[in-house]
Amino acid sequence: MKKLLSFGLSVLLLMSCAETKKVTYNYSGTSSANNSYWQQRVDYTMDIDMDAKNHQYKGNQKLVYTNNSPEDLNKVFYHLYFNAFQPGSQMDERSLNIKDPDSRVRDRISKLQPDEIGYIKVNSLKQDGAAVNFETVGTILEVTLNKPIKSGESVTFDMIFDAQVPLQVRRSGRDSKEGVALSMSQWYPKMAEYDFQGWHTPPYIAREFHGVWGDFDVKLTIDKSYVVGGTGYLQNPQEIGHGYEDKTKPLNIPNTDKLTWHFKAPNVHDFMWAADPNYNHDVFKMVNGIDLHFFYKKDLEAEYLKNWKELQPKTAELMAYFSEQIGDYPYKQYSVIQGGDGGMEYAMSTLITGKRKFGSLFGVTAHEMAHTWFQFLLASNESLHPWMDEGFTSYISNKAENEILNEGKENPHAGSYRSYYRIVAFNSEEPLTTHADRYNTNGAYGTASYSKGNIFLSQLEYIIGAENVAKGLKKYFTDFSFKHPTPNDIKRSMEIISGIHLDWYLNEWTQTIHTIDYGVKSVDGKTITLERIGKMPMPIDLEVVYTDGSIESFNIPLRMMRDNKPTSATVIEDWGWAMPTYTFTASKTVKSVEIDKSGLMADINQDNNIFGEKKKR
């Protein structure tokens, strides 16, 4: 088996079966950045019996719920995501009525037949052995408790449920367009998150997810011909024999029609699995002890099979890159699995479609694996702050692709800038504070979350310096991994590293749709006058070419920053944001002036950024 050269990860074992790095955190929520922080805790034990022919399954779930909040809880809520895949659901109605429906959904849910819909039906639920009242309302189970869960108390919920896997429409389901039998994401009754903002119980419309940290112990019984991969570590490989077996130990596969796959996943906030009788299963072993698992259909065309083989060492390079740039991957395996409807990240794994050219296959893997850091380990609320999830992931995966594939792009984020400029020009931008489900259009959501979220970090390189952004990401990971960080947390990480005040930046870029537009108003001999035309203020990098051919760079800090980034440029007097113009006198007669030669400032009109001879940018 091929191996990647060691990149120096220090992975310590939390469990005897080599599972996760030991991390220091506190379920009551003590954080180095916020001593009042707390988060809830869940521990799932599930036994699932899958009828692959009828696409139905029965489940027994035991959930130990620990209330680390300062409040007593009188109710709890579960997500029943599969209920969205029914005609007349809110997901169906949203897709039928939105201006630009997702091409993968459109009217497909409205046309599902009874044996094609998805559902989760809860048959019984007990709290510490006593039955409780509950009601299913769309994709939410509302539970009225017999007695409150007191602050600091743990209770046990026992549930029996039946479910049906929908025809694959969005992310989850059976019989995907590439023929994958089962893509099982958002498939179980999942406890909703309760945090400092209260309960998070949005109906499942299309996106996004937010979960409670805990341990999962899952036994999945399914037809013996199926190969299963996903979240967690297989506990009984010798009883399964599908590529996991330890050659030093004899197999002990039961002579039955079904096999039970037993997985454990420590410290995760979701559990996904996929299964198909025709999966190839490859393991790429990294010398640091991390195993990369790849599941893909054996009957793919030769070019796609070749791409899946070539993907494996490149995925190891991605693992190394992200671990070095953000923080060590804390588990002992990661799985890339053909399934789903595009690409979607999950705990310790991802589902991606597999019939792709190599560049596309590598690109989607880079993006989904990067989500392991942004939203999985740094588990921000995707519904409220999708830009912290998709945007930060786009930022780091763009950089990874540029380096690993030697693309040589001066600005690997240029596509995000173009998308942002387009939506501003079309006057359809919405602020990043918009809930993920509530954007007027899918296009506005995508540009805000992916593009403008990406620019939040790339533009921050312009404001505080690339080195400070790199250090800030590492601090963010150190302080907030295995927690639920908020926008203020990424801002504070960057402030602490750089010493620069960033309240104004977080407010302007995420809570408004103010735009940046600076221009060179006039040049008269040695005197340069700049103007702020857009509402959003920024520091200014300026390159001045003198008539004698010499060049001088200037940095004009924004006064609200209370400091300036590390720079070799000449730092001159700061600019108060309320002042519409700024004038200074250079040392020599000026020939030309250019604002932000780097192009990292998202200035919506760059035609007025240059005075004198125009240069290609």
C-alpha positions in Angstrom: 0.0 0.0 0.0 1.3 3.4 -0.9 2.1 5.8 1.9 2.4 9.6 2.1 5.6 11.1 3.6 5.0 12.1 7.2 4.0 15.7 7.7 4.4 15.6 11.5 0.9 15.2 12.8 0.9 14.2 16.5 -2.2 12.0 16.9 -2.8 10.7 20.4 -5.3 8.0 21.0 -8.4 8.6 23.0 -9.7 5.0 22.8 -7.9 1.7 22.8 -9.1 0.9 19.2 -7.1 3.9 17.9 -10.0 6.3 17.4 -9.5 10.0 18.1 -6.8 12.3 19.3 -7.2 13.2 22.9 -8.5 16.7 23.1 -9.0 19.0 26.1 -12.5 20.4 26.4 -15.2 20.6 28.9 -18.8 19.6 28.3 -19.9 22.3 30.7 -18.4 24.6 28.1 -15.3 26.3 29.5 -13.5 28.0 26.6 -10.3 30.0 26.7 -12.2 32.8 25.0 -15.4 32.7 27.0 -15.6 31.3 30.5 -19.4 31.2 30.5 -19.6 29.0 27.4 -21.5 25.7 27.7 -22.8 23.0 25.3 -25.1 20.1 25.5 -24.1 16.5 25.3 -25.7 13.4 23.6 -24.7 9.7 23.5 -26.6 7.6 21.0 -26.9 3.8 20.9 -28.8 2.6 17.9 -29.8 -0.9 16.5 -31.0 -0.6 12.9 -32.6 -3.5 10.9 -32.5 -2.6 7.2 -34.7 -4.2 4.6 -32.7 -3.2 1.5 -35.3 -4.6 -0.9 -38.2 -2.5 0.4 -36.0 0.4 1.4 -37.4 0.4 4.9 -35.8 0.0 8.3 -36.7 -0.4 11.9 -34.8 1.3 14.7 -34.2 1.2 18.4 -32.5 4.3 19.8 -31.3 4.9 23.3 -30.2 8.5 23.8 -28.5 9.8 27.0 -29.0 13.5 27.0 -27.0 15.8 29.4 -28.3 19.2 30.0 -25.2 21.4 30.6 -27.2 24.6 30.2 -28.0 26.8 33.1 -31.8 26.3 32.5 -34.2 23.5 33.2 -35.8 22.0 30.1 -39.5 21.2 29.9 -39.5 20.0 26.3 -37.0 18.5 23.9 -37.1 18.4 20.1 -35.9 15.9 17.5 -35.3 16.4 13.8 -37.0 13.9 11.5 -35.3 14.9 8.2 -36.7 12.2 6.0 -40.2 13.6 6.4 -39.2 16.4 4.1 -39.3 14.0 1.1 -43.1 13.9 0.8 -45.4 15.8 -1.5 -46.7 18.9 0.2 -43.8 19.2 2.6 -42.3 22.6 3.3 -39.2 21.5 1.2 -41.5 20.5 -1.6 -43.4 23.8 -1.5 -40.3 25.9 -1.2 -38.8 24.2 -4.3 -42.1 24.7 -6.2 -42.3 28.4 -5.4 -38.8 29.8 -5.2 -37.7 31.9 -8.2 -34.6 29.7 -9.0 -35.2 26.2 -7.7 -32.3 23.8 -7.2 -32.1 21.8 -10.4 -31.7 18.6 -8.4 -35.1 19.1 -6.7 -37.5 21.3 -8.8 -40.8 19.4 -8.7 -39.4 15.9 -8.0 -40.7 15.7 -4.4 -44.2 16.5 -5.5 -44.2 13.5 -7.8 -42.9 10.9 -5.3 -45.1 7.8 -5.0 -45.9 6.2 -1.6 -43.1 3.7 -2.0 -40.7 6.5 -3.0 -41.3 9.0 -0.2 -39.2 9.3 2.9 -40.5 9.2 6.4 -39.5 8.5 10.1 -42.4 7.4 12.2 -41.8 7.4 16.0 -43.8 4.5 17.6 -42.8 5.0 21.2 -40.7 7.3 23.3 -39.8 7.0 27.0 -38.0 9.3 29.4 -36.1 7.3 32.0 -38.5 4.4 31.4 -41.8 6.3 31.5 -43.7 7.1 28.3 -43.9 10.7 27.3 -46.2 12.6 25.0 -44.9 13.6 21.6 -46.2 15.0 18.3 -44.7 14.9 14.8 -45.0 18.3 13.1 -43.4 18.0 9.6 -39.7 17.4 10.2 -39.8 18.1 13.9 -40.8 15.8 16.8 -42.1 17.9 19.7 -41.7 16.1 23.0 -43.4 17.2 26.3 -41.4 15.9 29.2 -42.9 14.2 32.2 -40.5 16.1 34.4 -38.0 18.8 33.6 -34.4 18.0 32.8 -32.6 20.0 35.4 -29.4 21.9 34.8 -26.5 19.5 35.1 -28.8 16.4 34.9 -28.7 13.5 32.4 -31.7 11.6 31.3 -32.2 8.6 29.0 -34.7 8.5 26.1 -35.7 5.2 24.6 -37.3 5.3 21.2 -38.7 2.8 18.7 -39.2 4.0 15.1 -39.9 2.9 11.6 -38.5 4.7 8.5 -38.5 4.6 4.7 -35.6 5.8 2.6 -36.8 8.2 -0.1 -35.9 8.0 -3.7 -32.7 10.1 -3.8 -33.6 13.7 -4.4 -31.4 15.9 -2.2 -28.3 14.5 -0.4 -30.1 11.5 1.1 -31.9 8.5 -0.4 -31.8 5.4 -2.4 -31.0 4.6 -6.0 -29.0 7.7 -6.9 -28.5 8.8 -10.5 -25.2 7.0 -10.4 -26.8 3.8 -9.1 -25.7 3.9 -5.5 -28.1 1.9 -3.5 -28.2 3.8 -0.2 -26.9 7.3 0.8 -28.0 7.5 4.4 -27.5 11.0 5.7 -30.0 12.7 8.1 -31.6 9.3 8.5 -32.2 8.9 12.2 -34.2 10.9 14.8 -31.7 13.5 15.8 -31.8 15.6 18.9 -32.0 19.3 18.1 -29.4 21.7 19.4 -30.1 23.8 22.5 -27.6 26.6 23.1 -27.3 30.1 24.4 -29.9 31.2 21.8 -32.4 28.5 22.8 -33.7 25.6 20.7 -32.7 25.4 17.0 -35.7 23.7 15.3 -36.0 25.0 11.7 -38.0 22.7 9.4 -35.8 20.9 6.9 -36.2 23.0 3.7 -33.0 22.4 1.8 -30.2 23.4 4.2 -28.4 23.4 6.7 -27.6 21.3 9.8 -26.6 21.9 13.4 -26.0 19.1 15.9 -25.1 18.2 19.4 -21.6 16.8 20.2 -21.5 13.2 21.5 -20.6 9.6 21.0 -22.4 7.2 18.6 -22.7 3.4 19.0 -24.5 2.1 15.9 -25.3 -1.5 14.9 -26.6 -1.8 11.3 -28.1 -5.1 10.1 -28.3 -5.4 6.4 -28.2 -7.9 3.5 -24.8 -9.6 3.5 -24.0 -8.6 -0.1 -23.8 -4.9 0.9 -20.6 -3.1 1.6 -21.0 -0.3 4.2 -18.9 2.8 4.8 -19.3 6.1 6.6 -18.9 7.7 10.1 -17.1 5.8 12.8 -14.8 2.8 13.4 -15.9 -0.7 12.6 -15.8 -2.8 15.7 -16.3 -6.3 14.3 -14.3 -6.5 11.1 -13.8 -10.3 11.3 -17.6 -10.8 11.3 -18.0 -8.7 8.2 -15.0 -9.4 5.9 -15.7 -6.7 3.4 -12.1 -5.4 3.1 -11.6 -4.5 6.7 -10.3 -7.9 7.9 -7.0 -8.2 9.8 -5.1 -10.9 7.9 -3.6 -12.1 11.2 -7.0 -13.1 12.6 -9.4 -15.7 11.1 -12.7 -14.5 9.7 -15.8 -15.5 11.7 -18.6 -14.5 9.3 -22.1 -15.8 10.4 -23.9 -18.1 7.9 -26.9 -15.8 7.7 -28.7 -13.7 5.0 -27.8 -10.5 6.9 -24.7 -9.2 8.7 -24.5 -6.7 11.5 -22.0 -3.9 11.1 -21.0 -2.3 14.4 -19.6 1.2 14.3 -18.5 3.5 17.1 -17.9 7.2 16.5 -16.5 9.3 19.5 -17.0 13.0 19.7 -19.0 13.8 16.6 -22.3 15.6 16.0 -23.7 13.5 13.2 -23.6 10.0 11.8 -23.8 9.1 8.1 -23.5 5.8 6.3 -23.8 4.5 2.7 -24.1 1.0 1.3 -24.0 -0.7 -2.0 -23.5 -4.3 -3.1 -21.1 -3.2 -5.8 -18.7 -1.0 -3.9 -15.0 -1.1 -4.3 -13.3 -0.4 -1.0 -9.7 0.8 -1.0 -7.7 1.9 2.0 -4.8 4.3 1.7 -2.6 4.2 4.7 -0.8 7.3 5.8 2.4 6.9 7.8 1.0 9.1 10.6 -1.5 6.4 11.3 -4.6 7.8 9.5 -6.4 5.5 7.1 -8.2 7.0 4.2 -11.1 4.8 2.9 -12.5 5.1 -0.6 -15.9 3.5 -1.6 -16.9 3.7 -5.3 -18.8 1.6 -7.7 -16.9 -1.3 -9.4 -18.8 -0.8 -12.6 -17.7 2.8 -13.3 -16.3 3.4 -16.7 -12.5 2.9 -16.9 -11.7 6.6 -16.9 -13.6 7.1 -13.7 -12.1 4.1 -12.0 -8.7 5.5 -12.9 -9.6 8.9 -11.4 -10.7 7.3 -8.1 -7.3 5.5 -7.9 -5.4 8.7 -8.6 -7.5 10.6 -6.1 -6.2 8.6 -3.2 -2.6 10.0 -2.7 -3.9 13.5 -3.5 -6.5 13.1 -0.7 -3.6 12.3 1.6 -1.9 15.5 0.5 -5.2 17.4 1.3 -5.3 15.9 4.8 -1.7 17.0 5.3 -2.4 20.5 4.0 -5.5 21.2 6.1 -3.9 19.8 9.2 -0.9 22.0 8.8 -2.8 25.1 7.9 -5.6 24.9 10.5 -5.0 22.1 13.0 -4.4 18.4 13.3 -7.1 16.0 12.1 -8.1 14.3 15.4 -9.4 11.0 14.2 -7.8 7.9 12.8 -9.7 7.5 9.6 -11.6 9.5 6.9 -13.9 8.1 4.2 -14.6 9.4 0.7 -17.7 7.7 -0.6 -19.6 7.7 -3.9 -23.2 8.7 -3.2 -25.5 11.6 -2.7 -26.2 14.2 -5.4 -23.0 16.3 -5.6 -20.9 16.7 -2.6 -21.8 16.9 1.1 -19.7 16.7 4.3 -20.4 14.5 7.3 -18.6 13.3 10.4 -15.3 11.6 9.4 -16.6 11.2 5.9 -18.1 12.7 2.8 -20.6 11.7 0.0 -19.6 12.8 -3.5 -20.8 11.9 -7.0 -18.2 9.8 -8.7 -18.6 10.2 -12.4 -16.3 13.2 -12.7 -13.2 14.3 -14.6 -10.1 14.1 -12.3 -10.0 17.9 -11.7 -13.7 17.9 -10.6 -13.3 14.8 -8.5 -10.3 16.3 -6.7 -12.0 19.7 -6.3 -15.1 18.3 -4.7 -13.1 16.1 -2.4 -10.9 19.1 -1.4 -14.0 21.2 -0.6 -15.9 18.5 1.3 -12.8 17.3 3.3 -12.1 21.0 4.2 -15.5 21.0 5.8 -14.1 18.6 8.4 -12.4 21.7 9.9 -15.0 24.3 9.1 -18.4 23.2 10.4 -17.5 19.8 11.7 -14.6 20.4 14.1 -15.4 24.1 14.2 -19.1 23.4 14.5 -20.7 26.8 13.7 -24.4 27.0 13.2 -24.8 26.4 9.5 -28.4 27.6 9.4 -27.6 31.0 11.0 -24.0 31.5 9.7 -23.6 29.4 6.5 -20.8 31.8 5.4 -18.6 30.6 8.3 -19.1 27.0 6.9 -19.2 27.3 3.1 -17.1 30.4 2.9 -14.2 29.4 5.1 -14.2 26.0 3.5 -14.0 27.6 0.0 -11.1 29.8 1.2 -8.9 27.0 2.5 -9.8 24.5 -0.2 -9.1 27.0 -3.0 -5.6 27.5 -1.4 -5.1 23.8 -1.1 -6.0 23.1 -4.8 -3.8 25.9 -6.0 -0.8 24.5 -4.1 -1.3 20.7 -4.5 -2.2 20.9 -8.2 0.4 23.6 -8.9 -2.2 25.8 -10.5 -0.1 29.0 -10.0 -3.1 31.3 -9.5 -2.1 34.7 -8.1 -5.5 34.9 -6.5 -7.1 31.4 -6.1 -10.3 33.2 -4.9 -10.9 35.3 -8.0 -14.0 33.3 -8.9 -15.6 34.3 -5.6 -14.9 38.0 -6.3 -16.5 37.7 -9.7 -19.6 36.1 -8.2 -19.9 38.8 -5.6 -19.5 41.6 -8.1 -22.2 40.0 -10.3 -24.8 39.8 -7.5 -24.1 43.4 -6.5 -24.6 44.4 -10.1 -27.9 42.5 -10.3 -29.0 44.2 -7.0 -30.0 40.8 -5.5 -27.5 40.7 -2.7 -28.8 39.9 0.9 -26.8 40.3 4.1 -24.9 37.3 5.5 -27.1 37.5 8.7 -30.0 36.1 6.6 -31.0 32.6 7.8 -29.9 30.0 5.3 -33.5 29.0 4.4 -34.8 32.5 4.0 -32.8 33.9 1.1 -35.1 35.2 -1.6 -33.2 33.1 -4.2 -30.8 30.1 -4.2 -28.4 32.3 -6.1 -28.3 34.9 -3.3 -27.7 32.2 -0.8 -24.9 30.6 -2.8 -23.1 33.9 -3.5 -23.4 35.1 0.1 -22.4 31.8 1.8 -19.7 30.6 -0.6 -18.3 33.7 -2.3 -18.8 36.5 0.2 -17.9 34.1 3.1 -14.7 33.2 1.2 -13.9 36.9 0.7 -14.3 37.5 4.4 -11.0 35.7 4.9 -9.2 36.6 1.7 -10.0 40.3 2.1 -8.9 40.0 5.8 -5.4 39.2 4.3 -5.6 42.7 2.8 -6.6 44.3 6.1 -4.4 42.5 8.7 -1.9 40.7 6.5 -1.8 37.1 5.2 0.5 35.9 8.0 -1.9 37.2 10.7 -4.8 35.5 9.0 -2.9 32.2 8.9 -2.0 32.5 12.6 -5.6 33.6 13.4 -7.1 30.4 11.8 -4.8 28.3 13.9 -5.8 30.1 17.1 -9.5 29.8 16.1 -9.1 26.1 15.8 -7.2 25.8 19.0 -9.8 27.7 21.0 -13.0 26.5 19.4 -12.6 23.0 17.9 -15.2 20.6 19.3 -17.4 23.6 20.1 -19.9 25.8 18.4 -18.1 29.1 17.5 -20.0 32.2 16.5 -18.9 35.1 14.1 -17.6 37.0 17.1 -15.2 34.1 17.8 -13.4 34.2 14.5 -13.3 38.0 14.8 -11.7 37.8 18.2 -9.2 35.2 17.1 -8.0 37.5 14.4 -8.0 40.6 16.7 -5.9 38.8 19.3 -3.3 37.7 16.8 -3.1 41.0 14.9 -3.8 43.6 17.5 -6.1 45.2 15.0 -9.7 46.2 15.9 -12.2 44.4 13.6 -15.7 45.2 15.0 -16.3 47.5 12.0 -15.3 44.7 9.5 -17.6 42.1 11.0 -20.5 44.5 11.1 -20.0 46.0 7.6 -19.3 42.8 5.7 -21.7 40.4 7.4 -24.6 42.5 8.8 -25.0 45.0 5.9 -24.9 45.0 2.1 -22.7 48.1 2.1 -20.3 48.0 -0.8 -16.6 49.1 -1.2 -15.8 51.7 -3.8 -12.7 53.9 -3.5 -11.3 56.1 -6.3 -8.5 58.4 -7.1 -10.2 61.8 -7.2 -7.3 63.9 -8.4 -3.6 64.2 -8.7 -1.9 67.6 -8.8 1.9 67.5 -8.9 2.8 65.9 -5.6 -0.7 66.1 -4.1 -3.0 63.0 -4.2 -6.7 63.1 -3.3 -8.6 59.8 -2.8 -12.3 59.5 -2.3 -14.6 56.9 -0.6 -17.7 56.5 -2.8 -19.1 53.3 -1.3 -20.5 53.1 2.2 -18.1 50.5 3.5 -14.8 51.9 4.8 -11.4 50.1 4.3 -7.7 50.7 4.8 -6.0 51.6 1.6 -2.9 50.2 -0.1 -1.6 52.6 -2.7 1.2 52.3 -5.3 2.6 55.6 -6.6 4.8 55.8 -9.6 6.8 59.1 -9.8 7.8 60.9 -13.0 11.4 59.9 -12.5 10.4 56.2 -12.7 10.7 55.3 -9.0 7.9 53.6 -7.2 6.7 54.0 -3.6 4.0 52.0 -1.8 1.8 53.6 0.9 -0.5 52.1 3.5 -3.3 54.3 4.9 -4.8 52.5 7.9 -8.5 52.9 8.7 -8.6 54.9 12.0 -11.1 52.4 13.5 -8.5 49.7 13.2 -6.3 51.4 15.8 -3.2 49.9 14.2 -1.9 48.8 10.8 -1.0 45.5 9.2 2.6 44.4 9.0 3.9 46.0 5.8 7.0 47.2 4.0 5.0 50.2 2.6 5.2 53.7 4.0 2.5 54.0 6.6 0.9 57.4 6.6 -1.8 59.1 8.6 -4.9 57.1 9.2 -8.3 57.8 7.5 -11.4 58.4 9.6 -14.3 56.5 8.1 -16.7 59.5 8.1 -14.3 61.6 5.9 -15.3 61.2 2.2 -11.9 62.3 0.9 -8.3 61.9 1.9 -5.4 64.1 0.7 -1.7 63.8 1.2 1.5 65.1 -0.4 4.0 62.7 -1.8 7.8 63.4 -1.9 8.0 63.8 -5.7 5.9 64.6 -8.7 3.4 61.9 -9.4 3.0 60.1 -12.7 0.4 57.4 -11.8 -1.5 56.1 -8.8 -3.1 52.7 -8.2 -5.4 51.6 -5.3 -5.0 48.0 -4.1 -2.8 46.4 -6.7 -3.3 43.0 -5.0 -7.0 42.9 -6.0 -7.9 41.4 -2.6 -10.1 44.4 -1.6 -13.6 43.7 -3.0 -14.0 47.1 -4.7 -17.0 47.0 -6.9 -15.7 49.6 -9.4 -12.0 49.2 -10.1 -12.1 51.6 -13.1 -11.6 54.5 -10.8 -8.8 52.9 -8.8 -6.1 54.0 -11.2 -4.9 57.4 -12.2 -2.5 57.7 -15.1 -1.4 54.9 -17.3 -3.7 51.9 -16.8 -2.2 48.5 -16.2 -3.6 45.1 -16.7 -4.7 43.6 -13.4 
